[in-house]
Amino acid sequence: MAEIDDSAAEGLSNFTLKRRTFMLGVASAGAATSVAGCAVAVGGNPGTSATDTRFRVNGKQHSLTLEPRASLLDVLRDQLQLTGAKKGCDHGQCGACTVHVDGRRVASCLTLAVKVHNKSVTTIEGIETRTGQLHPMQQAFIKHDALQCGYCTPGQIMAAIACVKEGHATSDEQIREYMSGNICRCGAYAGILAAIREAALEMRSRSHA
């Protein structure tokens, strides 16, 4: 191997130090940029991480200061103590968390709570009459034994009411199609189908809300 003279060695040493200084400077700048970017992405502008949100739940007005990423399901269960809507998959795939927003069924685990600002939310706790009479769909589920463990039942009932109101309960095939987003792990589908069939007739005759 060829020998390196003193002047060449000194030049190589200076180059190595300068390169090391440059790389450290780039790394430091990159780290600072990453930290700053993270702060903006997570926290946003100072003082804007929480949002004042107003909405009605089962006819009662609520004003809450909410973290923008909070799901409607978590707000209902943890802040309003309305635990009827269940957390099943938490990915919008089982239907156990189904509630109504302005009359339309939604998966509350996928719905940001701040998005229901100035809207009306109905949960399973809000479908009885003021005198405590069960909704026809609840009565039909009991009559036809359309539940076993009961965990999915609130979501099934809320979806079933919406199914009827949407006009999607005119045949067994249609009911199965429009209830397919609600899973019953106990397999009580025959009872659920019979309950929806019967409740649909009564809801139409009563024009039940």
C-alpha positions as CSV (number, residue, x, y, z in Angstrom):
1,M,0.0,0.0,0.0
2,A,1.4,3.4,-0.9
3,E,2.4,5.7,1.9
4,I,0.6,9.0,2.5
5,D,2.9,12.0,3.2
6,D,2.3,14.4,6.1
7,S,0.6,17.1,3.9
8,A,-1.8,14.6,2.3
9,A,-2.7,13.1,5.7
10,E,-3.4,16.6,7.1
11,G,-5.7,17.4,4.2
12,L,-7.5,14.1,4.6
13,S,-8.0,14.8,8.3
14,N,-9.4,18.2,7.6
15,F,-11.7,16.8,5.0
16,T,-13.0,14.2,7.4
17,L,-13.6,16.8,10.1
18,K,-15.4,19.1,7.8
19,R,-17.6,16.3,6.4
20,R,-18.4,15.2,10.0
21,T,-19.3,18.7,10.9
22,F,-21.5,19.0,7.8
23,M,-23.3,15.7,8.5
24,L,-23.9,16.7,12.1
25,G,-25.4,20.0,11.0
26,V,-27.7,18.3,8.5
27,A,-28.8,15.8,11.2
28,S,-29.5,18.6,13.7
29,A,-31.5,20.6,11.2
30,G,-33.5,17.6,10.2
31,A,-34.3,16.7,13.8
32,A,-35.4,20.3,14.4
33,T,-37.6,20.2,11.3
34,S,-39.1,16.9,12.4
35,V,-39.9,18.0,15.9
36,A,-41.5,21.2,14.6
37,G,-43.5,19.3,12.0
38,C,-44.7,16.9,14.7
39,A,-45.8,19.7,16.9
40,V,-47.8,21.2,14.1
41,A,-49.4,17.9,13.1
42,V,-50.3,16.8,16.6
43,G,-51.1,20.0,18.4
44,G,-51.9,22.5,15.6
45,N,-51.8,26.1,16.5
46,P,-51.6,26.9,20.2
47,G,-55.0,27.0,21.8
48,T,-56.8,25.1,19.0
49,S,-56.4,21.5,20.2
50,A,-59.8,21.5,21.8
51,T,-63.1,22.4,20.0
52,D,-66.3,23.6,21.5
53,T,-69.1,21.4,20.2
54,R,-72.8,21.6,20.7
55,F,-75.3,18.8,19.8
56,R,-78.5,17.2,21.0
57,V,-78.5,13.7,22.2
58,N,-81.9,12.0,22.7
59,G,-83.5,15.5,22.8
60,K,-81.1,16.9,25.4
61,Q,-78.7,19.7,24.4
62,H,-75.0,19.2,25.3
63,S,-72.1,21.7,25.0
64,L,-68.7,20.0,25.3
65,T,-65.1,20.9,24.7
66,L,-63.8,18.0,22.6
67,E,-60.4,16.8,21.4
68,P,-60.7,16.9,17.6
69,R,-59.9,13.2,17.1
70,A,-62.4,11.9,19.7
71,S,-65.0,9.5,18.2
72,L,-68.7,10.0,18.8
73,L,-68.8,6.6,20.4
74,D,-66.2,7.5,23.0
75,V,-67.9,10.8,23.8
76,L,-71.2,9.1,24.2
77,R,-69.9,6.3,26.4
78,D,-67.1,8.1,28.4
79,Q,-68.4,11.6,28.8
80,L,-72.2,11.3,28.6
81,Q,-72.4,7.8,30.2
82,L,-74.7,6.6,27.4
83,T,-73.2,3.1,27.2
84,G,-75.9,1.5,25.0
85,A,-73.8,1.9,21.9
86,K,-71.1,-0.8,22.2
87,K,-67.5,-0.8,21.2
88,G,-67.0,-4.0,19.2
89,C,-64.4,-3.9,16.4
90,D,-63.8,-0.1,16.7
91,H,-63.2,-0.1,12.9
92,G,-66.8,0.2,11.6
93,Q,-67.1,-3.4,10.6
94,C,-69.5,-4.9,13.2
95,G,-72.2,-2.4,13.6
96,A,-72.4,-2.7,17.4
97,C,-71.9,1.1,17.8
98,T,-74.7,2.1,15.4
99,V,-76.6,5.4,16.3
100,H,-78.6,7.9,14.3
101,V,-77.4,11.3,13.4
102,D,-80.1,13.6,12.0
103,G,-82.1,10.4,11.4
104,R,-79.4,8.6,9.5
105,R,-77.6,5.6,10.9
106,V,-73.9,5.9,11.3
107,A,-71.1,3.9,12.9
108,S,-70.3,6.1,15.8
109,C,-66.8,4.6,16.2
110,L,-65.9,6.1,12.8
111,T,-67.7,9.4,13.3
112,L,-65.7,12.3,14.8
113,A,-67.7,13.9,17.6
114,V,-66.9,17.4,16.4
115,K,-68.6,16.6,13.1
116,V,-72.0,16.3,14.8
117,H,-71.9,20.0,15.8
118,N,-75.4,21.4,15.8
119,K,-76.9,18.0,14.8
120,S,-79.2,15.6,16.6
121,V,-78.0,12.2,17.8
122,T,-80.3,9.4,18.9
123,T,-79.0,6.3,20.8
124,I,-80.7,3.2,21.9
125,E,-81.5,5.0,25.2
126,G,-83.6,7.6,23.3
127,I,-86.0,5.5,21.3
128,E,-88.5,4.7,24.1
129,T,-91.6,7.0,24.4
130,R,-91.6,9.6,27.2
131,T,-93.9,7.3,29.2
132,G,-91.3,4.5,29.0
133,Q,-93.0,2.4,26.3
134,L,-90.6,0.3,24.2
135,H,-90.2,1.1,20.6
136,P,-92.0,-1.5,18.3
137,M,-88.6,-2.8,17.2
138,Q,-87.5,-3.4,20.8
139,Q,-90.8,-5.2,21.4
140,A,-90.3,-7.3,18.3
141,F,-86.8,-8.3,19.2
142,I,-88.0,-9.5,22.6
143,K,-91.0,-11.4,21.1
144,H,-88.9,-13.2,18.5
145,D,-86.0,-13.9,20.8
146,A,-83.7,-12.0,18.4
147,L,-80.8,-11.9,20.8
148,Q,-78.6,-14.1,22.8
149,C,-75.6,-12.5,24.5
150,G,-77.2,-9.1,23.7
151,Y,-73.9,-7.2,23.0
152,C,-74.8,-6.4,19.4
153,T,-78.5,-5.9,20.1
154,P,-78.5,-2.0,20.6
155,G,-76.7,-1.6,17.3
156,Q,-79.0,-4.2,15.6
157,I,-82.1,-2.4,16.8
158,M,-80.8,1.1,15.7
159,A,-79.9,-0.3,12.3
160,A,-83.2,-2.1,12.0
161,I,-85.2,1.1,12.7
162,A,-83.2,2.9,10.1
163,C,-83.6,0.1,7.6
164,V,-87.4,0.4,7.9
165,K,-87.4,4.2,7.7
166,E,-85.2,4.0,4.6
167,G,-87.7,1.8,2.9
168,H,-85.4,-1.1,2.8
169,A,-87.5,-3.7,4.7
170,T,-89.9,-4.7,1.9
171,S,-88.6,-8.3,1.6
172,D,-86.4,-10.7,3.5
173,E,-83.7,-10.4,0.8
174,Q,-83.7,-6.6,1.2
175,I,-83.6,-6.8,5.0
176,R,-80.6,-9.1,4.8
177,E,-78.8,-6.8,2.4
178,Y,-79.3,-3.6,4.3
179,M,-78.6,-5.3,7.7
180,S,-75.4,-6.9,6.5
181,G,-73.3,-4.4,8.2
182,N,-74.4,-5.5,11.7
183,I,-72.9,-8.7,12.8
184,C,-74.4,-11.1,15.4
185,R,-71.6,-13.4,16.6
186,C,-74.3,-15.6,18.4
187,G,-76.0,-16.1,15.0
188,A,-79.5,-14.9,16.0
189,Y,-80.2,-13.8,12.4
190,A,-83.5,-15.8,12.0
191,G,-85.0,-14.0,15.0
192,I,-83.6,-10.6,13.9
193,L,-85.2,-11.1,10.4
194,A,-88.6,-12.1,11.9
195,A,-88.4,-9.1,14.3
196,I,-87.7,-6.6,11.6
197,R,-90.5,-8.0,9.4
198,E,-93.1,-7.6,12.2
199,A,-91.9,-4.3,13.5
200,A,-91.8,-2.9,9.9
201,L,-95.6,-3.5,9.6
202,E,-96.4,-1.9,12.9
203,M,-94.1,1.1,12.3
204,R,-95.7,1.7,8.9
205,S,-99.2,1.4,10.4
206,R,-98.3,3.8,13.2
207,S,-96.0,6.0,11.2
208,H,-93.7,5.6,14.2
209,A,-90.9,8.0,14.6
